[in-house]
Amino acid sequence: MQNQADTLPREVRRHTGDRPVGGGIKRFFDLAVAVIFLVVLSPTFLLIAAIIKASDGGPVLYRHRRIGFCGRGFDCLKFRTMTPDSDRVLQEYLKDNPELRAEWAATQKLRRDPRVTALGIVLRKLSIDELPQLLNVLRGDMSIVGPRPIVEKEVSRYGPESIRHYYRVRPGLTGLWQVSGRNDVSYETRVALDTTYVRNWSLRNDFIIVLRTIPTVLSSRGTY
């Protein structure tokens, strides 16, 4: 995959360099929070991994290629929430339900996705499936707070100006989009929220977003 950083104007690459917005202070915050959560949640991690493995023998983690800081690709981690043969299941479902093809084509999501397992529904509802991204934070691929990581085809949807801001930070485990309604808001609003976050970054704002994430997750607002 082409490194998207090569498509950035020279002045943007010079501005970002190898230091995302927030620099060392934000990175220290990321590491401290990630380590604390990993230690506290390690029993939960082990339990979920054991249940997933015992259910169908498939892999525990799912890796999906995303675009991060300065357009660099990385493997974003999640607990696997779908059946191992998810591609076949999806194609057969869309074949049997042609009225849902438009929904899939527009959003790449289905409100009733036949690929998602019973455990996967619970994990997604509580956003627990995204907890392995704490490992992405430790590796430096992601931040605790930031824009949600996008796939390559989403770059064009951001537009030239907004994607420059996206490239200036590491994508986040949580962010303004998550605490502002998630799937209840339009994609254009999501892009605007990401841009606003980068332009107005502060450690105080990161603290506030983390605190707001907890009740948002517990209420399962904006998820499906």
Order of alpha helices (4+ residues) and beta strands (2+ residues): alpha-alpha-beta-beta-alpha-alpha-alpha-alpha-beta-alpha-beta-alpha-alpha
